Amino acid sequence: MIGPPGRSFCFRQSAWLSWYLRPMPASRRFPPPWSVEELKESFVIKDATGQALAYLYFEDEPQRQMSMKRLSRDEARRIAANIAKLPKLLKGKITP
Protein backbone atom coordinates (compact mmCIF):
# COMPACT_ATOMS: atom_id res chain seq x y z
CA MET A 1 0.00 0.00 0.00
CA ILE A 2 1.31 3.42 -0.96
CA GLY A 3 0.10 6.67 0.56
CA PRO A 4 -0.83 8.01 3.99
CA PRO A 5 -1.32 5.46 6.79
CA GLY A 6 -4.86 4.07 6.81
CA ARG A 7 -5.61 5.21 3.25
CA SER A 8 -5.10 3.35 0.03
CA PHE A 9 -3.39 5.10 -2.85
CA CYS A 10 -5.93 5.03 -5.66
CA PHE A 11 -5.55 5.78 -9.35
CA ARG A 12 -7.11 9.25 -8.96
CA GLN A 13 -4.45 10.22 -6.41
CA SER A 14 -1.76 8.75 -8.64
CA ALA A 15 -3.01 10.76 -11.65
CA TRP A 16 -3.12 13.93 -9.58
CA LEU A 17 0.36 13.34 -8.24
CA SER A 18 1.82 12.77 -11.72
CA TRP A 19 0.11 15.96 -12.92
CA TYR A 20 1.41 17.92 -9.93
CA LEU A 21 4.98 16.67 -10.38
CA ARG A 22 5.09 17.20 -14.16
CA PRO A 23 7.94 19.33 -15.54
CA MET A 24 7.15 23.02 -15.78
CA PRO A 25 6.68 24.08 -19.40
CA ALA A 26 9.30 26.50 -20.69
CA SER A 27 6.63 29.12 -21.36
CA ARG A 28 5.99 29.40 -17.60
CA ARG A 29 9.58 30.03 -16.62
CA PHE A 30 10.80 33.49 -15.70
CA PRO A 31 13.16 34.59 -18.47
CA PRO A 32 16.36 36.40 -17.53
CA PRO A 33 17.60 39.00 -17.09
CA TRP A 34 15.88 39.89 -13.86
CA SER A 35 15.88 43.53 -12.83
CA VAL A 36 15.29 45.51 -9.65
CA GLU A 37 13.02 48.53 -9.60
CA GLU A 38 12.67 50.84 -6.59
CA LEU A 39 9.19 51.97 -5.61
CA LYS A 40 8.13 54.30 -2.78
CA GLU A 41 8.37 51.72 0.03
CA SER A 42 9.66 48.62 -1.73
CA PHE A 43 11.93 47.06 -4.29
CA VAL A 44 10.35 44.85 -6.94
CA ILE A 45 12.23 42.15 -8.86
CA LYS A 46 10.94 41.66 -12.42
CA ASP A 47 11.80 39.20 -15.14
CA ALA A 48 12.51 40.09 -18.77
CA THR A 49 8.78 40.19 -19.61
CA GLY A 50 8.02 42.62 -16.78
CA GLN A 51 6.36 40.01 -14.55
CA ALA A 52 6.85 40.92 -10.88
CA LEU A 53 8.58 38.05 -9.09
CA ALA A 54 9.11 39.45 -5.59
CA TYR A 55 8.54 42.56 -3.51
CA LEU A 56 10.84 43.56 -0.65
CA TYR A 57 9.35 46.21 1.61
CA PHE A 58 11.48 48.61 3.62
CA GLU A 59 11.09 51.47 6.06
CA ASP A 60 13.43 54.45 6.40
CA GLU A 61 12.44 55.62 9.89
CA PRO A 62 14.12 53.42 12.56
CA GLN A 63 11.18 53.56 15.00
CA ARG A 64 8.65 52.56 12.37
CA GLN A 65 11.07 49.99 10.98
CA MET A 66 11.24 48.22 14.35
CA SER A 67 7.51 48.43 15.06
CA MET A 68 6.54 47.27 11.54
CA LYS A 69 9.35 44.69 11.43
CA ARG A 70 10.49 45.84 8.00
CA LEU A 71 13.95 45.84 6.46
CA SER A 72 16.05 48.95 6.11
CA ARG A 73 16.38 50.38 2.60
CA ASP A 74 19.96 49.09 2.35
CA GLU A 75 19.03 45.57 3.52
CA ALA A 76 16.14 45.37 1.06
CA ARG A 77 18.30 46.70 -1.79
CA ARG A 78 21.04 44.14 -1.15
CA ILE A 79 18.58 41.24 -0.95
CA ALA A 80 16.80 42.40 -4.12
CA ALA A 81 20.11 42.67 -5.97
CA ASN A 82 21.05 39.13 -4.93
CA ILE A 83 17.67 37.73 -5.97
CA ALA A 84 18.08 39.41 -9.37
CA LYS A 85 21.43 37.59 -9.78
CA LEU A 86 19.88 34.12 -9.32
CA PRO A 87 19.41 33.20 -13.02
CA LYS A 88 23.08 33.90 -13.78
CA LEU A 89 24.24 32.24 -10.58
CA LEU A 90 22.27 29.08 -11.30
CA LYS A 91 23.75 28.88 -14.80
CA GLY A 92 27.23 29.22 -13.31
CA LYS A 93 28.05 32.51 -15.02
CA ILE A 94 28.96 34.39 -11.83
CA THR A 95 30.51 33.39 -8.54
CA PRO A 96 28.89 34.29 -5.21
C-alpha positions as CSV (number, residue, x, y, z in Angstrom):
1,M,0.0,0.0,0.0
2,I,1.3,3.4,-1.0
3,G,0.1,6.7,0.6
4,P,-0.8,8.0,4.0
5,P,-1.3,5.5,6.8
6,G,-4.9,4.1,6.8
7,R,-5.6,5.2,3.2
8,S,-5.1,3.4,0.0
9,F,-3.4,5.1,-2.9
10,C,-5.9,5.0,-5.7
11,F,-5.6,5.8,-9.4
12,R,-7.1,9.3,-9.0
13,Q,-4.4,10.2,-6.4
14,S,-1.8,8.8,-8.6
15,A,-3.0,10.8,-11.7
16,W,-3.1,13.9,-9.6
17,L,0.4,13.3,-8.2
18,S,1.8,12.8,-11.7
19,W,0.1,16.0,-12.9
20,Y,1.4,17.9,-9.9
21,L,5.0,16.7,-10.4
22,R,5.1,17.2,-14.2
23,P,7.9,19.3,-15.5
24,M,7.1,23.0,-15.8
25,P,6.7,24.1,-19.4
26,A,9.3,26.5,-20.7
27,S,6.6,29.1,-21.4
28,R,6.0,29.4,-17.6
29,R,9.6,30.0,-16.6
30,F,10.8,33.5,-15.7
31,P,13.2,34.6,-18.5
32,P,16.4,36.4,-17.5
33,P,17.6,39.0,-17.1
34,W,15.9,39.9,-13.9
35,S,15.9,43.5,-12.8
36,V,15.3,45.5,-9.7
37,E,13.0,48.5,-9.6
38,E,12.7,50.8,-6.6
39,L,9.2,52.0,-5.6
40,K,8.1,54.3,-2.8
41,E,8.4,51.7,0.0
42,S,9.7,48.6,-1.7
43,F,11.9,47.1,-4.3
44,V,10.4,44.8,-6.9
45,I,12.2,42.2,-8.9
46,K,10.9,41.7,-12.4
47,D,11.8,39.2,-15.1
48,A,12.5,40.1,-18.8
49,T,8.8,40.2,-19.6
50,G,8.0,42.6,-16.8
51,Q,6.4,40.0,-14.5
52,A,6.8,40.9,-10.9
53,L,8.6,38.0,-9.1
54,A,9.1,39.4,-5.6
55,Y,8.5,42.6,-3.5
56,L,10.8,43.6,-0.7
57,Y,9.3,46.2,1.6
58,F,11.5,48.6,3.6
59,E,11.1,51.5,6.1
60,D,13.4,54.5,6.4
61,E,12.4,55.6,9.9
62,P,14.1,53.4,12.6
63,Q,11.2,53.6,15.0
64,R,8.6,52.6,12.4
65,Q,11.1,50.0,11.0
66,M,11.2,48.2,14.4
67,S,7.5,48.4,15.1
68,M,6.5,47.3,11.5
69,K,9.3,44.7,11.4
70,R,10.5,45.8,8.0
71,L,13.9,45.8,6.5
72,S,16.0,49.0,6.1
73,R,16.4,50.4,2.6
74,D,20.0,49.1,2.4
75,E,19.0,45.6,3.5
76,A,16.1,45.4,1.1
77,R,18.3,46.7,-1.8
78,R,21.0,44.1,-1.1
79,I,18.6,41.2,-1.0
80,A,16.8,42.4,-4.1
81,A,20.1,42.7,-6.0
82,N,21.0,39.1,-4.9
83,I,17.7,37.7,-6.0
84,A,18.1,39.4,-9.4
85,K,21.4,37.6,-9.8
86,L,19.9,34.1,-9.3
87,P,19.4,33.2,-13.0
88,K,23.1,33.9,-13.8
89,L,24.2,32.2,-10.6
90,L,22.3,29.1,-11.3
91,K,23.7,28.9,-14.8
92,G,27.2,29.2,-13.3
93,K,28.0,32.5,-15.0
94,I,29.0,34.4,-11.8
95,T,30.5,33.4,-8.5
96,P,28.9,34.3,-5.2
